[in-house]
């Protein structure tokens, strides 16, 4: 479905016919700012991303559950092909402190979620690998080495699994989290690892994040999860852009692994 088709369905989610204000962009989906009377809305046009592990049905279930939590933006309408939510005005353009992030992760991971799907890092690596044409020997080697580092999930909590800075908004209504398309049950430590890796946190910064969340967590396990996520992200980009040369990233991964090991 394109934007024009979605806007034609406006009576399903607005009392006033909306007008397009501007494109907001997005890596996986296209989002647009709409004005509907005095209300500002965001419409996200979902792209077919099953090859990347996106499950729209599961995302809808997650959104229906988190709607009452403070970190969730107000969802106006959920359609299989698009999502309507409130527009959030940014209050400050800066990253959250380790204490704020620790609290945010705690709030997310405490949400009761009974869906049976459990994130499996090995299955995700295999899923991405199968879609890469003519994988190199270096990629094969990285896959084998990373597989040995995967830690069985000891906890099963609702995890966002894509909590990059772009998906965290410090708005005038508080801290909000968007884009729940990869959310499912998983290991909270992997969620922290994704955030730490996306910002290339230093050892000191990572320790501060762990301390603010749960200082009993194993830092070495988090570092291993960071490397696993780095490989997943590398293959994600390779699937999105098949002609992309990922050899330099794989070399960097091997160098980092030798330090962590």
Residue frames as qw, qx, qy, qz and C-alpha x, y, z in Angstrom:
[[0.000, 0.887, 0.461, 0.000, 0.00, 0.00, 0.00],
 [0.416, 0.310, -0.025, 0.854, 1.26, 3.49, -0.80],
 [0.068, -0.213, -0.400, 0.888, 0.63, 6.78, 0.98],
 [0.352, -0.028, -0.295, -0.888, -2.17, 7.84, -1.36],
 [0.572, -0.249, -0.732, -0.273, -4.14, 4.64, -0.72],
 [0.404, -0.288, -0.688, 0.530, -3.67, 4.93, 3.04],
 [0.035, 0.137, 0.183, -0.973, -4.80, 8.56, 3.11],
 [0.432, -0.170, -0.516, -0.720, -7.97, 7.63, 1.26],
 [0.575, -0.370, -0.729, 0.023, -8.94, 5.59, 4.32],
 [0.113, 0.286, -0.386, 0.870, -8.73, 8.63, 6.62],
 [0.597, -0.426, -0.095, -0.673, -12.35, 8.31, 7.93],
 [0.849, -0.190, -0.490, 0.060, -11.22, 5.12, 9.69],
 [0.677, -0.244, -0.358, 0.596, -8.80, 7.01, 11.94],
 [0.186, -0.111, -0.115, 0.969, -9.57, 10.75, 11.83],
 [0.186, 0.714, 0.594, -0.321, -12.57, 13.03, 12.15],
 [0.208, 0.873, -0.100, -0.429, -10.92, 15.55, 9.85],
 [0.859, 0.465, 0.043, 0.209, -9.37, 14.88, 6.45],
 [0.582, -0.616, 0.200, 0.491, -5.61, 15.16, 6.98],
 [0.530, 0.834, -0.150, 0.021, -3.11, 16.93, 4.76],
 [0.876, 0.027, -0.093, 0.473, 0.50, 15.94, 4.17],
 [0.226, -0.955, 0.107, 0.157, 3.00, 18.26, 5.85],
 [0.200, 0.759, -0.614, -0.082, 6.36, 16.61, 5.15],
 [0.890, 0.113, -0.440, 0.040, 8.30, 13.38, 4.78],
 [0.561, -0.743, 0.336, -0.142, 9.91, 12.16, 7.98],
 [0.382, 0.571, -0.726, -0.033, 11.93, 9.36, 6.33],
 [0.825, -0.299, 0.410, -0.248, 13.04, 6.07, 7.88],
 [0.090, -0.470, 0.842, 0.248, 15.40, 3.17, 7.11],
 [0.204, 0.121, 0.970, 0.060, 12.88, 0.34, 6.90],
 [0.156, 0.697, 0.700, 0.019, 9.63, 2.26, 6.41],
 [0.140, 0.374, 0.159, 0.903, 8.54, 5.64, 5.11],
 [0.189, -0.620, -0.627, 0.432, 6.95, 7.95, 7.69],
 [0.112, 0.499, 0.298, 0.806, 5.09, 11.19, 7.04],
 [0.031, -0.277, -0.502, 0.819, 3.85, 14.06, 9.17],
 [0.066, -0.550, -0.678, -0.483, 0.15, 14.82, 8.76],
 [0.118, 0.026, 0.336, -0.934, -2.02, 17.68, 9.95],
 [0.227, -0.464, -0.811, -0.275, -5.61, 16.74, 10.81],
 [0.324, -0.872, -0.301, -0.212, -7.34, 19.85, 12.11],
 [0.226, -0.877, 0.350, -0.241, -5.39, 20.89, 15.21],
 [0.859, -0.345, 0.378, 0.024, -3.88, 17.42, 15.57],
 [0.295, 0.683, -0.640, -0.192, -0.50, 16.34, 14.23],
 [0.940, -0.072, 0.303, -0.136, -0.18, 12.70, 13.29],
 [0.038, -0.548, 0.771, 0.323, 2.49, 10.38, 11.91],
 [0.925, 0.238, 0.096, -0.281, 1.63, 7.78, 9.31],
 [0.268, -0.509, 0.784, 0.233, 4.13, 4.98, 8.80],
 [0.821, 0.361, -0.224, -0.382, 3.76, 3.03, 5.56],
 [0.736, -0.365, 0.569, 0.031, 4.93, -0.50, 6.27],
 [0.423, 0.573, -0.624, -0.322, 7.34, -2.07, 3.83],
 [0.981, -0.019, -0.145, -0.127, 7.47, -5.82, 3.16],
 [0.046, 0.728, -0.639, 0.242, 10.38, -6.73, 5.44],
 [0.951, -0.226, 0.091, -0.192, 9.76, -10.42, 6.15],
 [0.835, 0.351, -0.274, 0.323, 13.21, -11.19, 4.79],
 [0.186, 0.550, -0.459, 0.673, 14.61, -9.08, 7.63],
 [0.324, -0.168, -0.840, 0.403, 12.60, -10.76, 10.38],
 [0.267, -0.057, 0.184, -0.944, 9.80, -8.21, 10.74],
 [0.122, -0.379, -0.917, -0.039, 6.49, -9.62, 12.00],
 [0.189, -0.316, -0.100, -0.924, 3.69, -7.05, 11.70],
 [0.668, -0.463, -0.486, -0.321, 1.15, -9.23, 13.47],
 [0.676, -0.311, -0.457, 0.486, 3.44, -9.59, 16.45],
 [0.213, 0.129, -0.112, 0.962, 4.17, -5.87, 16.41],
 [0.404, -0.463, -0.315, -0.723, 0.44, -5.13, 16.54],
 [0.737, -0.466, -0.488, 0.033, 0.11, -7.33, 19.63],
 [0.545, -0.137, -0.313, 0.765, 3.02, -5.54, 21.28],
 [0.001, 0.275, 0.079, 0.958, 1.57, -2.11, 20.48],
 [0.552, -0.522, -0.423, -0.494, -1.81, -3.09, 21.91],
 [0.743, -0.426, -0.436, 0.277, -0.13, -4.07, 25.18],
 [0.501, -0.126, -0.189, 0.835, 2.31, -1.18, 25.67],
 [0.021, 0.645, 0.370, 0.668, -0.26, 1.50, 24.84],
 [0.497, -0.816, -0.257, -0.146, -0.93, 2.22, 28.52],
 [0.737, -0.351, -0.077, 0.573, 2.75, 2.68, 29.41],
 [0.070, -0.907, -0.005, 0.415, 4.38, 6.12, 29.62],
 [0.323, -0.455, 0.582, 0.592, 7.17, 5.22, 27.19],
 [0.391, 0.354, 0.776, 0.345, 4.71, 4.42, 24.41],
 [0.137, 0.080, -0.203, -0.966, 3.51, 7.07, 21.97],
 [0.566, 0.311, 0.491, -0.584, -0.25, 7.21, 21.55],
 [0.148, 0.022, 0.858, 0.492, -1.28, 4.80, 18.79],
 [0.453, 0.258, 0.080, -0.850, -4.30, 6.04, 16.86],
 [0.865, 0.320, 0.048, -0.383, -4.87, 3.22, 14.37],
 [0.372, -0.392, 0.809, 0.231, -3.21, -0.07, 13.44],
 [0.802, 0.476, -0.035, -0.359, -3.59, -1.41, 9.91],
 [0.918, -0.044, 0.299, 0.257, -1.68, -4.35, 8.40],
 [0.654, 0.483, 0.188, 0.551, -0.10, -1.95, 5.91],
 [0.181, 0.585, -0.134, 0.779, 0.29, 1.25, 7.90],
 [0.470, -0.466, -0.587, 0.466, 0.33, 2.72, 11.40],
 [0.036, -0.771, -0.130, -0.623, -1.12, 6.01, 12.68],
 [0.597, -0.425, -0.459, 0.502, 0.35, 7.52, 15.84],
 [0.136, -0.967, -0.144, 0.161, 0.64, 10.87, 17.54],
 [0.554, 0.623, -0.178, 0.523, 3.40, 13.24, 16.45],
 [0.670, -0.607, -0.206, 0.375, 5.92, 13.89, 19.20],
 [0.199, 0.928, -0.147, 0.278, 7.54, 17.30, 19.43],
 [0.761, 0.066, -0.383, 0.520, 11.17, 16.98, 20.46],
 [0.416, -0.901, -0.113, 0.045, 11.96, 18.69, 23.74],
 [0.284, -0.796, 0.480, 0.233, 15.74, 18.27, 23.69],
 [0.826, 0.499, -0.261, -0.039, 18.06, 16.95, 21.03],
 [0.022, 0.632, -0.740, 0.229, 20.50, 14.95, 23.14],
 [0.611, 0.011, -0.791, -0.031, 21.08, 11.36, 24.20],
 [0.721, -0.619, -0.134, -0.283, 19.68, 9.94, 27.38],
 [0.151, -0.668, 0.667, -0.293, 21.96, 9.51, 30.38],
 [0.343, 0.120, -0.930, 0.044, 22.90, 5.97, 31.53],
 [0.166, 0.145, 0.739, -0.637, 20.48, 6.41, 34.43],
 [0.568, 0.335, 0.050, -0.750, 17.62, 7.37, 32.13],
 [0.575, 0.296, -0.673, -0.359, 18.39, 4.48, 29.78],
 [0.127, 0.073, -0.943, 0.299, 18.61, 2.02, 32.68],
 [0.369, 0.251, 0.549, -0.707, 15.17, 3.12, 33.87],
 [0.602, 0.380, -0.246, -0.658, 13.75, 2.95, 30.35],
 [0.443, 0.226, -0.856, -0.142, 15.03, -0.59, 29.80],
 [0.069, 0.055, 0.866, -0.491, 13.62, -1.65, 33.17],
 [0.505, 0.313, 0.272, -0.757, 10.19, -0.29, 32.24],
 [0.614, 0.358, -0.494, -0.500, 10.19, -2.10, 28.89],
 [0.385, 0.207, -0.898, 0.045, 11.44, -5.40, 30.28],
 [0.183, 0.078, 0.771, -0.605, 8.83, -5.42, 33.04],
 [0.595, 0.173, -0.131, -0.774, 5.92, -5.36, 30.57],
 [0.609, 0.005, 0.778, -0.154, 4.02, -8.68, 30.75],
 [0.540, 0.479, -0.410, -0.558, 4.01, -10.27, 27.32],
 [0.733, -0.114, 0.644, -0.186, 2.86, -13.86, 26.77],
 [0.727, 0.573, -0.237, -0.294, 3.48, -14.28, 23.03],
 [0.948, -0.181, 0.241, 0.103, 5.26, -17.59, 22.45],
 [0.688, 0.631, -0.124, 0.336, 7.88, -16.26, 20.02],
 [0.612, -0.712, 0.150, 0.312, 11.31, -16.11, 21.64],
 [0.356, 0.863, -0.347, -0.094, 14.22, -14.37, 19.95],
 [0.919, -0.142, 0.267, 0.252, 16.88, -16.88, 18.87],
 [0.042, -0.829, 0.372, 0.417, 20.19, -15.26, 17.93],
 [0.380, -0.217, 0.820, 0.368, 21.46, -18.34, 16.11],
 [0.443, 0.549, 0.706, 0.067, 18.25, -18.66, 14.11],
 [0.199, 0.930, 0.096, -0.294, 18.45, -14.97, 13.20],
 [0.191, -0.635, 0.600, 0.449, 22.05, -15.33, 12.00],
 [0.413, 0.082, 0.865, 0.274, 21.10, -18.37, 9.92],
 [0.370, 0.746, 0.536, -0.140, 18.02, -16.59, 8.53],
 [0.125, 0.903, -0.169, -0.375, 20.07, -13.62, 7.35],
 [0.317, -0.457, 0.736, 0.386, 22.90, -15.80, 6.05],
 [0.518, 0.304, 0.789, 0.129, 20.56, -17.82, 3.83],
 [0.369, 0.858, 0.340, -0.115, 19.55, -14.64, 2.01],
 [0.097, -0.822, 0.378, 0.413, 23.05, -13.48, 1.15],
 [0.863, 0.505, -0.021, -0.014, 24.15, -14.41, -2.35],
 [0.741, 0.436, -0.308, 0.408, 27.66, -15.85, -2.73],
 [0.541, -0.835, 0.101, -0.031, 28.77, -15.44, 0.92],
 [0.382, 0.717, -0.543, 0.212, 32.52, -15.02, 1.30],
 [0.730, -0.023, -0.609, 0.310, 34.87, -17.27, 3.25],
 [0.126, 0.217, -0.448, 0.858, 35.31, -14.44, 5.76],
 [0.582, -0.266, 0.005, -0.768, 31.58, -14.28, 6.38],
 [0.861, -0.112, -0.480, -0.125, 31.44, -18.06, 6.82],
 [0.540, 0.109, -0.590, 0.591, 34.27, -17.83, 9.32],
 [0.155, -0.253, 0.304, -0.905, 32.56, -15.05, 11.28],
 [0.749, -0.238, -0.238, -0.570, 29.30, -17.00, 11.38],
 [0.811, -0.065, -0.562, 0.152, 31.07, -20.06, 12.82],
 [0.370, 0.133, -0.515, 0.762, 32.96, -18.03, 15.42],
 [0.339, -0.267, 0.138, -0.892, 29.95, -15.99, 16.50],
 [0.786, -0.227, -0.433, -0.378, 27.84, -19.14, 16.83],
 [0.669, -0.061, -0.618, 0.409, 30.26, -20.39, 19.48],
 [0.129, 0.117, -0.380, 0.909, 29.74, -17.16, 21.45],
 [0.484, -0.399, -0.317, -0.711, 25.95, -17.30, 21.59],
 [0.062, -0.091, 0.791, -0.602, 24.66, -17.63, 25.11],
 [0.209, -0.448, -0.844, -0.208, 21.36, -19.51, 25.64],
 [0.262, -0.536, -0.072, -0.800, 18.58, -17.15, 26.68],
 [0.263, -0.118, -0.819, 0.495, 18.23, -17.40, 30.45],
 [0.177, 0.431, 0.470, -0.750, 15.51, -14.76, 30.75],
 [0.148, 0.432, 0.730, 0.508, 12.44, -14.24, 28.63],
 [0.007, 0.632, 0.364, -0.684, 11.23, -10.66, 28.77],
 [0.467, 0.822, 0.319, 0.069, 9.68, -8.32, 26.25],
 [0.473, -0.408, 0.260, 0.736, 12.59, -6.74, 24.38],
 [0.369, 0.792, 0.014, -0.486, 12.56, -4.01, 21.75],
 [0.796, 0.037, 0.475, 0.374, 15.50, -5.51, 19.81],
 [0.479, 0.534, 0.277, 0.640, 16.07, -2.27, 17.86],
 [0.288, -0.906, -0.249, 0.183, 16.45, 0.39, 20.51],
 [0.561, 0.234, 0.088, 0.790, 18.79, 2.66, 18.57],
 [0.124, -0.338, -0.235, 0.903, 19.00, 6.39, 19.39],
 [0.192, -0.066, -0.461, -0.864, 16.75, 7.08, 16.37],
 [0.469, -0.400, -0.726, -0.304, 13.96, 5.12, 18.05],
 [0.401, -0.518, -0.546, 0.522, 14.13, 7.04, 21.34],
 [0.080, 0.651, 0.233, 0.717, 12.45, 10.44, 21.48],
 [0.244, -0.349, -0.509, 0.748, 12.81, 12.89, 24.34],
 [0.017, -0.576, -0.529, -0.623, 9.54, 14.67, 23.71],
 [0.208, -0.381, 0.195, -0.880, 7.53, 17.35, 25.44],
 [0.815, -0.311, -0.111, -0.476, 5.41, 14.44, 26.74],
 [0.718, -0.494, 0.489, -0.050, 8.37, 12.51, 28.15],
 [0.080, -0.447, 0.831, 0.321, 10.68, 9.82, 26.82],
 [0.831, 0.298, 0.194, -0.428, 8.97, 7.76, 24.11],
 [0.356, -0.285, 0.828, 0.327, 10.05, 4.65, 22.19],
 [0.676, 0.485, -0.043, -0.553, 8.97, 4.04, 18.60],
 [0.599, 0.464, -0.603, -0.248, 9.33, 1.32, 15.93],
 [0.610, -0.321, 0.654, -0.311, 8.49, -1.94, 17.72],
 [0.804, 0.370, -0.271, -0.378, 8.63, -4.12, 14.59],
 [0.557, 0.338, -0.743, 0.155, 11.37, -6.39, 15.96],
 [0.378, -0.421, 0.540, -0.623, 9.98, -6.62, 19.49],
 [0.844, -0.130, -0.466, -0.234, 9.47, -10.05, 21.03],
 [0.794, -0.594, 0.132, -0.017, 10.44, -12.10, 24.04],
 [0.710, 0.503, -0.338, 0.359, 14.19, -12.33, 24.51],
 [0.694, -0.305, -0.317, 0.570, 17.17, -11.79, 26.78],
 [0.095, -0.980, -0.144, 0.097, 17.24, -8.25, 28.26],
 [0.535, -0.556, 0.342, 0.537, 21.03, -8.31, 28.09],
 [0.498, 0.270, 0.576, 0.590, 20.84, -8.48, 24.28],
 [0.078, 0.910, 0.373, 0.166, 18.63, -5.37, 24.28],
 [0.366, -0.871, 0.126, 0.303, 21.29, -3.51, 26.27],
 [0.612, -0.207, 0.511, 0.567, 23.99, -4.81, 23.94],
 [0.409, 0.618, 0.514, 0.432, 22.20, -3.47, 20.86],
 [0.085, -0.986, -0.137, -0.039, 21.96, -0.02, 22.41],
 [0.536, -0.688, 0.308, 0.381, 25.59, -0.08, 23.57],
 [0.608, 0.050, 0.564, 0.556, 26.80, -1.20, 20.13],
 [0.314, 0.788, 0.440, 0.296, 24.69, 1.32, 18.23],
 [0.115, -0.990, 0.048, -0.066, 26.40, 4.12, 20.16],
 [0.704, 0.392, -0.407, 0.431, 29.82, 2.44, 20.29],
 [0.525, -0.818, 0.082, -0.222, 29.84, 2.89, 24.06],
 [0.279, 0.584, -0.689, 0.327, 33.21, 2.68, 25.77],
 [0.537, -0.130, -0.796, 0.246, 33.91, 0.23, 28.57],
 [0.062, -0.100, -0.499, 0.858, 33.28, 2.96, 31.14],
 [0.457, 0.025, -0.110, -0.882, 30.01, 4.01, 29.49],
 [0.649, -0.086, -0.694, -0.298, 28.87, 0.38, 29.19],
 [0.379, -0.134, -0.768, 0.499, 29.57, -0.22, 32.88],
 [0.169, 0.083, 0.290, -0.938, 27.52, 2.87, 33.75],
 [0.600, -0.028, -0.395, -0.695, 24.61, 1.55, 31.68],
 [0.612, -0.111, -0.783, 0.033, 24.80, -1.88, 33.34],
 [0.209, -0.093, -0.641, 0.732, 25.01, -0.33, 36.81],
 [0.337, 0.044, 0.097, -0.936, 21.95, 1.81, 36.17],
 [0.703, -0.017, -0.466, -0.538, 19.99, -1.21, 34.97],
 [0.930, -0.349, 0.002, -0.117, 21.22, -4.15, 37.06],
 [0.036, 0.803, -0.591, 0.066, 24.78, -4.22, 38.38],
 [0.717, -0.249, 0.648, -0.071, 24.65, -8.01, 38.76],
 [0.821, 0.556, 0.058, -0.115, 24.75, -8.47, 34.98],
 [0.771, -0.211, 0.369, 0.474, 27.83, -9.99, 33.36],
 [0.151, 0.819, -0.209, -0.512, 29.71, -7.34, 31.37],
 [0.195, -0.342, 0.816, 0.423, 31.62, -9.97, 29.38],
 [0.373, 0.416, 0.828, 0.048, 28.34, -11.52, 28.18],
 [0.273, 0.855, 0.236, -0.372, 27.13, -8.11, 27.08],
 [0.021, -0.679, 0.525, 0.513, 30.33, -7.62, 25.07],
 [0.293, -0.003, 0.912, 0.288, 29.77, -10.96, 23.35],
 [0.340, 0.673, 0.641, -0.144, 26.20, -9.97, 22.52],
 [0.119, 0.826, -0.112, -0.540, 27.54, -6.72, 21.05],
 [0.109, -0.398, 0.763, 0.497, 29.68, -8.67, 18.59],
 [0.297, 0.324, 0.893, 0.096, 26.78, -10.94, 17.65],
 [0.264, 0.816, 0.390, -0.336, 24.59, -7.91, 17.00],
 [0.011, -0.698, 0.402, 0.592, 27.38, -6.28, 14.96],
 [0.181, -0.083, 0.890, 0.410, 27.38, -9.32, 12.67],
 [0.263, 0.591, 0.756, -0.095, 23.56, -9.31, 12.43],
 [0.148, 0.846, 0.103, -0.502, 23.57, -5.63, 11.55],
 [0.106, -0.491, 0.640, 0.582, 26.27, -6.21, 8.93],
 [0.191, 0.183, 0.916, 0.300, 24.20, -8.92, 7.24],
 [0.210, 0.732, 0.544, -0.352, 21.06, -6.77, 7.57],
 [0.120, 0.765, -0.197, -0.601, 22.73, -4.09, 5.49],
 [0.133, -0.256, 0.833, 0.473, 24.00, -6.67, 3.00],
 [0.249, 0.457, 0.854, 0.031, 20.44, -7.90, 2.48],
 [0.177, 0.837, 0.292, -0.427, 19.17, -4.33, 2.09],
 [0.298, 0.850, -0.324, -0.291, 22.01, -3.43, -0.27],
 [0.975, 0.050, 0.194, 0.094, 23.28, -6.62, -1.99],
 [0.670, 0.603, -0.118, 0.417, 26.15, -4.81, -3.73],
 [0.314, -0.886, 0.259, -0.220, 27.50, -3.42, -0.46],
 [0.643, 0.348, -0.597, 0.330, 31.07, -4.50, 0.39],
 [0.673, -0.690, 0.015, -0.265, 31.05, -5.73, 4.00],
 [0.839, 0.156, -0.366, 0.371, 34.60, -7.08, 4.09],
 [0.184, 0.491, -0.391, 0.756, 35.93, -4.18, 6.17],
 [0.618, -0.466, 0.158, -0.613, 33.20, -4.66, 8.77],
 [0.975, -0.111, -0.185, -0.048, 33.88, -8.39, 8.94],
 [0.632, 0.336, -0.412, 0.564, 37.60, -7.73, 9.41],
 [0.172, -0.527, 0.324, -0.767, 36.80, -5.29, 12.19],
 [0.845, -0.339, -0.023, -0.413, 34.58, -7.93, 13.78],
 [0.915, 0.065, -0.326, 0.231, 37.36, -10.50, 13.73],
 [0.344, 0.437, -0.411, 0.722, 39.77, -8.03, 15.32],
 [0.447, -0.482, 0.229, -0.717, 37.29, -7.17, 18.06],
 [0.937, -0.202, -0.187, -0.213, 36.53, -10.83, 18.70],
 [0.743, 0.215, -0.456, 0.441, 40.21, -11.59, 19.30],
 [0.013, 0.433, -0.409, 0.803, 40.24, -8.90, 22.02],
 [0.699, -0.342, 0.083, -0.622, 37.00, -10.05, 23.68],
 [0.949, -0.025, -0.314, -0.015, 38.09, -13.71, 23.56]]
